[in-house]
Amino acid sequence: MDMGAAVLAASGLLAAVAEIASCPLSSLADEQLLEVVRVAERARRQLEALDATLIAELEARNLPGRLVLRGPAQLLSGLLNLSPTESAARVRQARELAPRSTLTGDRLPPLLPATAAARAAGTITAKHAEVIIRTMDRLRAARLPVPDQTEAEAFLVEQARTFNATILTGIARQLIDTLDPDGRLADEQSHQHRRFLSCVPGEDGMHRLTADLDPETAALAMTVLHALAAPKPSTAGDRDERSAGQRLHDAFRSVLKLALRAGELPASGGIPATVLITMTADQFETGTGLAHTSYGQKLSVDQALRLADQAAIGWIVHNSTGGILNYGTTRRTATDKQTLALIARDQGCAFPGCADPPEWTEKHHITAWRHGGATDLDNLCLLCDFHHDRIDTGGWSITMAGDVPWFVPPAWVDPEQKPQRNVRPAGAPMVGRSTDPPPT
Ligand SMILES: [Zn+2]
């Protein structure tokens, strides 16, 4: 093959695809149509396998390094407009499935030769290959003898020809159980190697958190989250309306807020860890629109101001040309003395029937500071994250009587709208509701 042959063949490939696309498919017999579908899939798989060889060549000639890039994944991301996750997955497959070369230029077979051959023949998909690579990774970490590894790989490739990737995952799990009945695979080294967490923004403002937690982290997460995920008295006067998944989500948020409030996070950029929120003067005054965080999330101005009630939240109000009109972190935050006084008075979340202790509460401005409410004891009460979120939208109002906060339910919860207050017998975590009339 001359030097330009690969380039020529690649453009021939495009021509062939264009020709198939322009064929009048409606004239094909069913069997012919199925044949085209089969061949197109096989070509797709073979092209993906070719990727691995191409990426290996990029690495072998150190192209990423010469372009002053961190690695082949970054090169692919830039060149082909791929997401970092996508390019990292391709590089990973390439490292397992492409022929390798030594420092002296000798060619070595791929790490997973049977998988590489099946990929090149187009008989298994990229998802199959991912399952096999992950499984072989675990078998290597368990120091399974090499001949057994070879046999395991051949077995998985054989199964992949018959079963889809989901079923193959189950087969792989059984294989691991068989080869490792006493759980050597569950050793720390393998866990440490596979631990992972990411949080990726979606198109609609939601973020997808994905994680492989090692057993210790999972134990901590479950202990902390489940402790905080218990149902809470609803502001609608009936059962907690949240699903189990929603309660775990809210528990996770509470943990993060606690970490911020504790003030022990390492500084970044010379200032303590701070959620920085930006909004316009107009948004600030009307309380409508979307504020932005420095990580790009959009929050309603209402949510942002509620967050700004807490420590470690910085906020910036700017005018239409981007000039800064107002900024701060302290003005709305209660002092340490005030916090102690609030803990002594409310002993935890002040919402009737809520058992959350002081550590899990936030300071709520009864009259919002945006509406002139002061950061004074008689305008503050402790509320847990859950009740803080719902107190304004749930139709409840809070009045101070006898220097303690009383909660007035909306008429649809209690037609008589009798004020209630949280009752905590001294020294006991037990709570109840009291509707004794407030002192006047
Ligand atoms: Zn509460």
Residues whose N, C-alpha, C, O or C-beta is under 5 A from the ligand:
A	BS01	ZN	C349 F351 C354 D356 C384 H387
